[in-house]
Amino acid sequence: MRRLVQRYEPSQPSRWPLFGMLALGLVAGAAVGGYAVSQRSRFERLPELALRVREMRAGRRLQDDGEATVVAVSSNPRRKATSEA
């Protein structure tokens, strides 16, 4: 009977999984921070680009003729180049 009680008793949680999650969070934070620092010039230009896009959309609304524009995008440009050769 004692063995059954010990088997189904909740065990004490280990601190290692918590430490692992902390370490993982620190690594992910350092990676995101490093990326943000390396892309600082792009991030500084975001407000300017957003304003430019807003102005372009306003201009298109005035000149829009109601027709949809279809744009074809190639997902793998190498495939076409290798098949032509």
C-alpha positions, 0 to 999 in steps of 0.5 A: 500500500505504501508503494502505491501511495508513493508512486502516485504522490506528486514529485517535487519539481526540478529547477533544471527545466526552469533554468533551461527556459531562462537560458533559452529566453536569454539566448533568444533575447540576445539574438533579437537584440543583435538583429535590431542593432544590426538593422538600426538604419533600416528601422530608422527609415521605417517612418519615412517609408510608411509616409511614402507608401501612404502618399502612393496609396492616396495617389492611386486612389485618385487615379484608380480605374477599378481594374485589378492588377495581376503580378506573377512572382517566381518562387525559384529563379534558378529553376528557369535558368537551369532548364534553359541551359 
